[in-house]
Amino acid sequence: MGSFSVWHWVIVLVPIAIVIYAVVRSRRPKAAVATADGGTGTGYVEPRGLGGWLILIVIGQIVGALRVLKAIIDDLDVYNQLPKNLHWVVTFELVLNAAFLAFVVYVTTIMFRELRSFPRLWIAQAVAAILLPLIDAFVVVSATSVPAGPVLTQLGQVIPMAIAAGIWTWYMLVSKRVRNTFIK
């Protein structure tokens, strides 16, 4: 068992620090509290901030970005092992993953800035996370001699992703916390 390099520690500690920052920021007292009874300061306070169930979306954004980054690193390893006539397939996948990583980072930035566009962008990101593996599998199977069986087995992971995306999309559309947090 080797020692961890600085990059291992960065990969482990940065997401933890971001989640802690988000939780602390969401718990900070607000200057003016909006209440359901007309703003008198008494009564039910509407949920707001990156807390509650929304914290799971925050964690998912950070972990998702790290997973896409790991996929890019894995693709780079595969690139060197393939024959030259198949390099374009890995290059296609690298471009797809790099574009998706850029989009995930953009959506995460929008989330931390609490901008109104976040729920729509998150839903678009969830749809892309479902479609990109399907597009990639189609390209690999149709352009190479890779048998469809192993690729279809990997695509079985898309079904749970689609179910989870459907549940979280519903949450984004009906949650009072989401509606009250993303107002800028």
C-alpha angles and dihedrals in degrees: 000000000000129000123264117257123222090263092057090054092047091051091050100041103039095063090046091050092049092051091048090049091050093049094047091046092050092050094050112116113256123229093233122023117212111216133191093237097066101283101293091133095247129094134032117353114212113238113257138167137041095309139095114041089340089074087071089060089051091052090045092053092053096042090044092055090050091049092052089048090052090050089054091051091048090050090054089055091049092048092067093048098053127084114261094252089064098047090098090063092056090042089054090051092046091053091047092050094044091052091047091048090052090050092048091051090048092050090047090052090050089050094054091046088053093228122174093240094064099093092051092045092047091053090050089050091051091051090048091050088057097042100043096066089048092051091046092049091049092052094046095048096042097043101040139040092252109134115246095230099078091040092052090049089057090048088062085081089065093068096063088043090054092049092049091046090052092052094047092045089055088050091051091052100046106027118115089205091056091047092049097042103049100055105119 
